[in-house]
Amino acid sequence: MARILIVDDHPLVRTGFAQLIGDTHDLEVCGEAGSMSDGLELAISLKPDLAIIDLSLAGGSGLDLIEHIRARDPDILMLVASMHDEELYAERVLAAGARGYVNKQEAQDKIIQAIRRVLNGKVYLSDRMTERMISGIVDGKSEKRDIDTLSNRELQVFELIGQGIPTGKMAEHLNLSVKTIETYQAHIKKKLGLSSAHELTYRAVRWVIEEGS
């Protein structure tokens, strides 16, 4: 049986995934974690065949966890299951080392299919995202929204701004200095064509609301 590690900071989500996996004959859950540090520790100690990882984790980012796991044990396959916009994150998670992306709104129907596809050495994305990526290759270019120009860390900071997290708390959450956070904020303003902290906050809050709608 293929051994699956679930890393998600919501206990109900972990329970739901565990039940779906437990109902199959060829998959089993070998561990669960709710934070980035616990997820990394279990991945290294349990050596699962595949880890299901959320992008928003206690103590860090799912993207960071993917990169850490890939660096420590490249044989562990990884699949992201998240509420975030697939069009914004799919290419990022693939670049970080994951092999697929499932939106949580579709996870109940798609998660087992996605797990098996990744275990079979293939990449899992929604039909819509696959078509978008193929179209970009065929056209010889990739249509980018301004948000897409942000680096992974800048995107994390942008999201935390939109969630109303103060700079000090943001620095603590990301294990960075306040000065570094302020530098990221300046880079974000420049990339998004914003002239003030007020405009940055407004744009970030609006984006977070749209993401959650």
C-alpha positions as CSV (number, residue, x, y, z in Angstrom):
1,M,0.0,0.0,0.0
2,A,1.1,3.5,-0.7
3,R,1.8,5.5,2.4
4,I,0.4,9.1,2.6
5,L,1.4,11.9,4.9
6,I,-1.2,14.7,5.4
7,V,0.1,18.2,6.3
8,D,-2.8,20.7,6.9
9,D,-3.4,23.1,9.8
10,H,-7.1,22.3,9.9
11,P,-7.9,19.2,11.9
12,L,-11.2,18.7,10.1
13,V,-9.5,18.8,6.7
14,R,-7.0,16.2,7.9
15,T,-9.8,14.0,9.1
16,G,-11.7,14.3,5.9
17,F,-8.7,13.4,3.8
18,A,-7.8,10.5,6.1
19,Q,-11.3,9.1,5.8
20,L,-11.3,9.3,2.0
21,I,-7.8,7.6,1.9
22,G,-8.9,5.0,4.4
23,D,-11.8,3.9,2.2
24,T,-9.4,2.8,-0.6
25,H,-7.7,-0.6,-0.8
26,D,-4.3,0.6,-2.0
27,L,-3.6,3.8,0.1
28,E,-3.1,4.4,3.8
29,V,-2.3,7.4,6.0
30,C,1.0,7.0,7.8
31,G,1.0,10.4,9.6
32,E,-0.6,13.8,10.0
33,A,0.8,17.2,10.8
34,G,-0.6,20.7,11.3
35,S,2.6,22.9,11.0
36,M,5.5,23.3,8.7
37,S,8.1,22.1,11.2
38,D,6.0,19.0,12.2
39,G,5.4,18.2,8.5
40,L,9.1,18.3,7.7
41,E,10.0,16.2,10.7
42,L,7.4,13.5,9.9
43,A,8.3,13.5,6.2
44,I,12.0,12.8,7.0
45,S,11.2,10.2,9.8
46,L,8.3,8.4,8.1
47,K,9.5,8.6,4.5
48,P,6.0,8.5,3.0
49,D,5.4,7.7,-0.7
50,L,3.5,10.9,-1.0
51,A,2.7,14.0,1.1
52,I,-0.5,16.1,0.7
53,I,0.5,19.7,1.7
54,D,-1.6,22.8,2.2
55,L,-0.1,26.2,1.3
56,S,-1.1,27.9,4.5
57,L,0.5,26.2,7.5
58,A,1.2,27.1,11.1
59,G,4.7,28.3,11.4
60,G,5.4,28.8,7.7
61,S,4.5,28.3,4.1
62,G,3.6,25.1,2.2
63,L,5.9,26.3,-0.6
64,D,8.8,26.4,1.9
65,L,7.9,23.0,3.2
66,I,7.9,21.6,-0.4
67,E,11.4,23.0,-1.0
68,H,12.7,21.7,2.3
69,I,11.3,18.2,1.7
70,R,12.7,18.1,-1.8
71,A,16.1,19.1,-0.6
72,R,16.1,16.5,2.2
73,D,14.5,13.6,0.4
74,P,13.7,14.0,-3.3
75,D,12.1,10.6,-3.5
76,I,9.0,11.8,-1.6
77,L,6.3,12.8,-4.0
78,M,4.2,15.9,-3.0
79,L,0.7,17.1,-3.9
80,V,-0.8,20.4,-2.9
81,A,-4.4,20.7,-1.7
82,S,-5.3,24.3,-1.1
83,M,-8.1,26.9,-1.3
84,H,-5.8,29.4,-3.0
85,D,-6.1,30.3,-6.7
86,E,-4.7,27.5,-8.8
87,E,-3.9,29.9,-11.7
88,L,-1.6,31.8,-9.3
89,Y,0.0,28.9,-7.4
90,A,0.1,25.9,-9.7
91,E,3.2,26.8,-11.5
92,R,4.8,27.9,-8.3
93,V,4.2,24.6,-6.5
94,L,5.5,22.7,-9.5
95,A,8.6,24.8,-9.6
96,A,9.1,24.2,-5.9
97,G,9.0,20.4,-6.3
98,A,5.4,19.3,-6.0
99,R,3.8,17.1,-8.7
100,G,0.2,18.4,-8.6
101,Y,-2.4,20.8,-7.3
102,V,-6.0,20.2,-6.1
103,N,-8.3,22.9,-5.1
104,K,-10.0,22.0,-1.8
105,Q,-13.4,22.9,-3.2
106,E,-13.0,19.9,-5.5
107,A,-10.9,17.8,-3.2
108,Q,-13.6,15.4,-2.1
109,D,-14.2,14.3,-5.7
110,K,-10.6,14.6,-7.0
111,I,-8.1,13.9,-4.2
112,I,-7.9,10.1,-4.7
113,Q,-7.6,10.5,-8.5
114,A,-4.9,13.1,-7.9
115,I,-2.9,10.9,-5.5
116,R,-2.9,8.0,-7.8
117,R,-1.9,10.1,-10.8
118,V,1.1,11.5,-8.9
119,L,2.1,8.1,-7.6
120,N,2.1,6.9,-11.2
121,G,4.7,9.5,-12.1
122,K,2.4,12.0,-13.7
123,V,1.4,15.6,-12.9
124,Y,-2.1,16.4,-11.7
125,L,-3.7,19.8,-12.4
126,S,-7.3,20.8,-13.3
127,D,-8.3,20.6,-16.9
128,R,-8.6,24.4,-16.9
129,M,-5.1,24.9,-15.6
130,T,-3.6,22.3,-17.9
131,E,-5.2,24.0,-20.9
132,R,-3.9,27.4,-19.8
133,M,-0.3,26.1,-19.4
134,I,-0.4,24.3,-22.8
135,S,-1.8,27.4,-24.5
136,G,1.0,29.5,-23.0
137,I,3.6,27.1,-24.4
138,V,1.9,27.0,-27.8
139,D,1.7,30.8,-28.0
140,G,5.3,31.1,-26.9
141,K,4.4,33.3,-24.1
142,S,2.6,33.3,-20.7
143,E,0.0,35.9,-19.9
144,K,0.9,37.2,-16.5
145,R,-1.2,39.2,-14.1
146,D,0.7,41.7,-12.0
147,I,0.3,39.5,-9.0
148,D,2.2,36.7,-10.8
149,T,5.3,38.9,-11.0
150,L,5.7,38.7,-7.2
151,S,8.2,36.2,-5.8
152,N,7.0,33.4,-3.5
153,R,8.1,35.3,-0.4
154,E,6.6,38.6,-1.7
155,L,3.3,36.8,-2.3
156,Q,3.4,35.5,1.3
157,V,4.0,39.0,2.6
158,F,1.2,40.4,0.3
159,E,-1.3,37.9,1.6
160,L,-0.4,38.6,5.3
161,I,-0.9,42.4,4.6
162,G,-4.3,41.6,3.2
163,Q,-5.1,39.5,6.3
164,G,-4.4,42.6,8.5
165,I,-1.2,41.2,10.1
166,P,1.0,43.9,11.6
167,T,4.6,44.1,10.3
168,G,6.1,42.9,13.6
169,K,3.8,39.8,13.7
170,M,4.5,39.2,10.0
171,A,8.2,39.1,10.7
172,E,7.7,36.7,13.6
173,H,5.5,34.4,11.5
174,L,8.0,34.3,8.6
175,N,11.1,34.2,10.9
176,L,12.4,37.4,9.3
177,S,13.5,40.8,10.5
178,V,11.1,43.8,10.4
179,K,13.6,45.5,8.1
180,T,13.4,42.6,5.7
181,I,9.6,42.6,5.7
182,E,9.7,46.4,4.9
183,T,12.0,45.7,2.0
184,Y,9.6,43.1,0.6
185,Q,6.8,45.6,1.0
186,A,8.7,48.1,-1.0
187,H,9.4,45.6,-3.7
188,I,5.7,44.7,-3.8
189,K,4.7,48.3,-4.2
190,K,7.1,48.8,-7.0
191,K,6.0,45.7,-8.9
192,L,2.3,46.5,-8.5
193,G,2.7,50.2,-9.3
194,L,1.5,51.4,-5.9
195,S,2.7,54.6,-4.4
196,S,1.8,54.3,-0.7
197,A,1.3,51.9,2.2
198,H,-2.4,52.7,2.1
199,E,-2.7,51.7,-1.5
200,L,-0.7,48.5,-0.8
201,T,-3.0,47.6,2.1
202,Y,-6.2,48.3,0.1
203,R,-4.9,46.2,-2.8
204,A,-3.9,43.3,-0.6
205,V,-7.2,43.3,1.4
206,R,-9.2,43.4,-1.8
207,W,-7.1,40.5,-3.2
208,V,-7.6,38.4,-0.1
209,I,-11.3,39.0,-0.2
210,E,-11.5,38.0,-3.8
211,E,-9.4,34.9,-3.2
212,G,-11.8,33.8,-0.5
213,S,-15.0,34.5,-2.4
